Amino acid sequence: MSAVSTIHAATTSDAQPDLPEGTLDRVRRYRLERVRHMLRASGCPAIVLYDPVNIRYATDTSNMQIWSGRNPTRHVMVFAHGPVIGFEFHNCEHVWRGLPIEAEIRGATCWNYFNAGPHAAEKAREWAREIADLLRQHAPSDPRVAVDRLDPEGAYALREQGVEVLEGSGIMEQARSIKSADELLLIRASIDVCERGIRRMHDALEPGMTEQELWAHLHYENIRLGGEWIETRLLASGARTNPWMQECSGKPMRRGEIIAFDTDLVGPFGYCADISRTWTVGHVPPTDEQRRLYAAAYDQLHTNMALVRPGMSFREFADRSWAMPGPYVKNRYSCLAHGIGMVDEYPNIAYGVDFDHSGYDGHFESGMTLCIESYIGAEGGDEGVKLEQQVLLTDAGCQPLSTFEFETAWL
């Protein structure tokens, strides 16, 4: 069956944001063409997608995103010069209704152990035969297929069918890295919802409440306004802000402590708003040490935002980025900057000290959306400051997308 019709995004202020007519349809066409463009550029005839975010990008279908991320029970096959074929979870063909995408919908053959148990290998061979048959039908001269995620049993089964398996996650990361003007409307809508949640946290913050109670305000606004999920639980206070990457807890927050967070929020239309801010509990004036930490983080963030330009290599950006004082180097954040779209995306820019070991080179391009990162906390220090700004990279440099204010009175 095919799923071909038009969806209208009529909303109110208390539901998903309004969009200009036709925005979603244009976004869907753009994204699918980006996937096909990257397939053609890679010389690959087709790709099989299991990652729910990649499926959403290519088809705008969503079905139990978190659950299906753990349980590979639905997948999509996209041909560079051919059809889109959706393999849907049990009795869920209806999730394709209302989408302006020409697609053949089939039931998915599930061969993960949860679904297939001791018959997993047998089911994987059944799945592989179907993929191989489609390749012979739509790309008869090229028995290769890219896959974004694939357990070993599936790779073995495809090889038995004479199909060469190619790495597909890079194809999708590159496809997703350049945003259309219509995508930016969706990203801004998600950021708006996220910043309403941040405002709610800001206004609700008071001594004695737990970290989890404060974090719940962000979830509330996101779900209320049509958002989807939050990828992490990165909110911490006091001594739990140093080192960073401690998930929120039932710890009561004390007046004057630092409280810092990283939203990682997947909002309306499936786009991520990734913003970090730092306050004091009770919004009281900071101590001198808190001011020093904040000033360093603010300086790092804005120095690096002013530096990045289209055409600059990742290595050059790393080498020329803000020089971090020695006491803060050990606890530095995992990257200087990263791409952002539906979730964290290519590229991921390593610090200069990490580049030879864990970095990779490439070039910034106009149309990328990025998150510029900072974490400042001394090794063995009492607290730390986390700041992050989401930006659009234009020919003129970084244009902020997130607008929630910084604590400039602390500087």
N, C-alpha and C positions, 0 to 999 in steps of 0.2 A: 504494500500500500504506500501511497505518497502522502506527505504532509505539506500542503501548499495552501496558504491563505495569509491574511494580513492581521497583525496584532496592533491594537491601538493602546497607547499608554496614557489614557485619561486617568488622572489621579487628583487627590486633594492634598492639602498641606499636611495632613496627618496620615498620608499613605506614601507610596513611592512618589518621588518628585515628578512634576510635569516635565515633558520634553517636547521640543518642536515636532510637529507631525512628520513621520517618516524616519525619525532618527534611528530607532532600533533596526528598522529594515536596512538602512544604509550601513549601519555598523555590522550587521550580520553578513551582508554581501562583501564588505571590505575584509572582514576577518577570514572568511572562507577563501577569498582570492589571495590573501596573504599566505595561507597555508599552501595553496596550489602553486603560487609563485615560488615559494621556498622549495617545494618538491621539484619543480622544473629546474631551479637553479642548482639543486643538488644532484640532478640527473636520476631522480628516484621516481618510479612510477606510482607508488601508493604508500600510504601510511596507515597503520592501525593505532588507534588512540585508546588508552585505558585510563590515563590520568583524568579525573573528573574536570579539572580546570582546562585541560586541553580540549576535552569534549565540549565543554561550555564555550570555549573560544571559537571552535570550528562550526558548531551547530546551534549554539545558544540553548541547548537542552540541559536540563538540570533534574537529577533524580537522586535524592538521598546522598548529597555530595560527600559528606564526611564518611558515611557508611560505605559507599561504593569506592571511596579511596582506600579503604582497608580490604574490601571484598570485591575483587575484579569480576563483577557480574554484568557489566554492560560495556560495550565498546563500539567504536565507529571506525569505518574504513573510508578514507578519502583518496580518490585517484587524482593525479595531476591532470589527466585528460580523460575524465570519466565521471562516474557517479559518486554520490555520497550514499553509503549504506550504513544504517544504524542497526546495531544488534542490541535489542533492549531487554531489560530484566523482565521477569515473569509478569505478564499481563499489564505491562506499563507502556504500551504503544501510545497511550493517550498523552504522554508528556511531549510528544512531537506535534500535537495539534496546535494550530494557530501560528505556525512558523513558516515564513516565506522561503522555505528551503526545499528544493526537489530532492527527495530522499526515499530510498527503498528501506522499509522497516522490516526487520526479521527478529525472531526470538534469539536471544543470546545462548550459546552453548557455554555453560559454566563448568570450568574444570578445576577451580580451586578446591582445596580439600574440604572446606566447610560444606560446599554444595555437592561435591562428587565423591567424597570419602575415598575408599579404596579403588574406586573406578576413575580416579583423576587422570591417570595416563591414558586410559581408553577415551575419555571425554576430550582430552587435549588433542588426540589424534583426529577425532571427529571435527573439532574446531579447526585444526590445521588443514584438513581436506577442504573445508568450506573456503578458507582463505586462499588456498592454492587454486581452487576452481575459479574463484573470482579473478585472480591474477591471469589465469589462462584465458578467461573471457574478455577482460578489459585491457590487458597488457601482455598479449601472447608472446612477444619477443623478449620479455625482460622479467625473469622469475625472481624478482627481488622485492622485498617489502621492508619499510622502516617501521619500527615499533617504539613507542615512547616508554613503555614498561612491559616487561615480559619475564615471567618466572621460567626457570630452566626447562621444565617439562614441555612448555609451549615451544621453546626454541628447538628442542630435540625433535618435536613432532613436525615442525615446519621443515627442518633439514631432511627428514624422512621423505617429505613431499617434493624435495628438490628445490625448495625455496631458500634463497639467501636472506638472512636477517640483517638489516642495517640499523644502526643507532638512530632513533628518531627524536629523542628529547631535544637535541640541539636544533633540529629543524623547527620544532615548535617554539623554542626559546627565541630564535632569531625572528620567526614570524611575528611573535607577540611584541617584539621590542620597539616597533615604530607605531605610534598611535595616530589615528585619523582625527580630524577635527570633531567628528561626531563622537568618537570614543572619549575625547576630552570632556564632553558634556556629561557622559556617564561617570567619569572619574570625579568631576567636580560635584556631581550629585552625591556620590558616596562620601566625599570629604565633607560636604555640608552636613550630612547625617552624623558623621563621626564627630564633627566639631560641636554639634548640638549635644552629643553625649559627653564630650569633654567639658562643655559649659555646665552641664548638669553635675558632673563630678566636682568641678570647681566650686559651684555654689553649695553643694551638699557637704563638702569636706569640713569636718570638725573633729577636734580631739576626742578620743574614746571610741570612735567607730573603727571597725576592722578594715584591713586592706580589702578583703573580699566584699564587704558591704559597699565600699566605694567603687570597686570594679563593676559591681552589678548595675550601677547607674549607666555605664557605657553600653552594656548588653541591652538594657531596657530600651534605650533610645534607638539603638540599631534595629532591634526586632520590631519595635513599634512603628518604625518608619520604613519598613520594607527591606531591611538588611538581612544578612544571611548567617554569618558566624564570625567568631574571632579566633584567630589562629593560635594565639599564645595567651599566657596569663601573667604578662610582665608588668606588674605593679608592685613596688616595694617601698618601704619606709625605713627611716633611721639607719641603723647598722646593716640592714638587709639590702641597702642600696649599694653596698661595696663588699665584694665585687658585684658587678651587674649580672643579669640572667638568673635572678631568683624569682620564682613564681609567687603570685600573691597568696596570702595566708590568712589565718584567723587572728593574726597579731593586732592588738589594739594600737592605734597610732597616737603618739604623744605630741602635745603642743610644741611647735618649734622644730620638730624633726623635718628632715627632707622627705618628700614623697615624690617619686618619679615613676613614669609609666611609658609604655610603648604600645600603641593601639592595635596594630596588625589586624584591622577590622575589615572584613569583607562585607560591604554594604549593598545597597540596591544595585540591581543589574549585574551583580557578581564582581564588582571592582573593589580593589583594596584601598583603604586609607591608612597610611602608615606614618604616624605622627608621634613624637615624644615631647613631653614637657615636664618641667620640674617645678614644684612649689614647696612651701613650708606648710606643715599641718597647722591649721588655724589661720593661715595667710598672715602670719606675724613676720616682722622684719627679720631678715636672715642674720646669722652670726658673721663675723669677719671671714671665717674659714669657708662658710657656705657661699659668701660673695665671691671669694677667690675661685672656688670650684666652678661656680656658675659663669664667671667672667671668662675663664679659660674655655669652657665648653662653647659659649656663645661666640668667642673669637674663632675657635676652630671651625665651627659650623659656617659662619659667614665668610671667613677667608676662603674656605674651599668652595662655597657657592659662587663666589666672585671669580674663581680661577677656571672652572670647567668651561670648555667651549667645544662646539662641533668640530670634528677633525682632530682634536687632541687625542693622543694615545693614552691608554690606561696607565702605562708605565710613566709617561711624562706627568700625568696628574698625580700619581703616587709620589714621584720624586719631588715635585714642586709643592705638595700640599703643606698645610700648616705644620710647623715643627713642634712636636709634642715635648714638653719639658720632661726630663728624666724620671721624676717621681711618678708620673702617670703612665709611662710606657707599658709596664707589666700588665696593667688592667685595661689596656686599650680595647676598644670595641673590635668585633671580628672583621669589620671592613670599613673603608672610608665612605663608600657609597654603593648603592645597588639599584638596579632597575626595579620598577614597580608597575603593575598593571592589574590583572585579576588577583595576583599574589606577588610575592617577591619574584623578580625575574632577572634574566641576563641584562646587563653585566653585573658582576660582583667584583668590586675594586679593592684589592688588597692594599694594606699599608706597605710603604717602601721596604720596611724591615722584614716583611713577610713575603715580598713579591717573588723572590727566586724560589721559595719553597712552595707557596700556595697560590700565587697570583697567575694571571694570564693576560696577554696583551690583546688589544683591539682598539677601536676608535669610537669615541662618542659621536652620535649622529643627531642632527636636528629632528625633533619629533619623538625622542625618547622621553619618558617620564622617569624620574630618578628620586631616590631618597638620599639626602646627604646626612651623614651620621656623626654623632659625637657622644662619647662617654668619657668623663673625667672623674677619676677616683684614684687616689694614691695607694700604692701597695701598702697594706696594713693600716690604711686610713679609716676614719670613722664613718664617712658617708661618701656618696658620689652623685654626680649630676648627669642625667641623660637628656639629650636634645636631638631632635630629628626633624628635618623639613622636607616636605614632598614638593618637587619642582618639575616644571616642563623645561626641557632644553630647546631653546630656539637659536636662530642664527646670532642673536644678540647676547646669548648666555642664558643663565638660569632665571626662569620666571616662577616665583613661588605660587604653588597651588594651595597649600595649607596656609591659613590666615590667622589661626589662633595666636593671640599675642604672647610675646616673651616677657619675662620679668625684667624689663629694661631698667626699672628703678633700682635693681640690685647692682647694676654695673658701675 
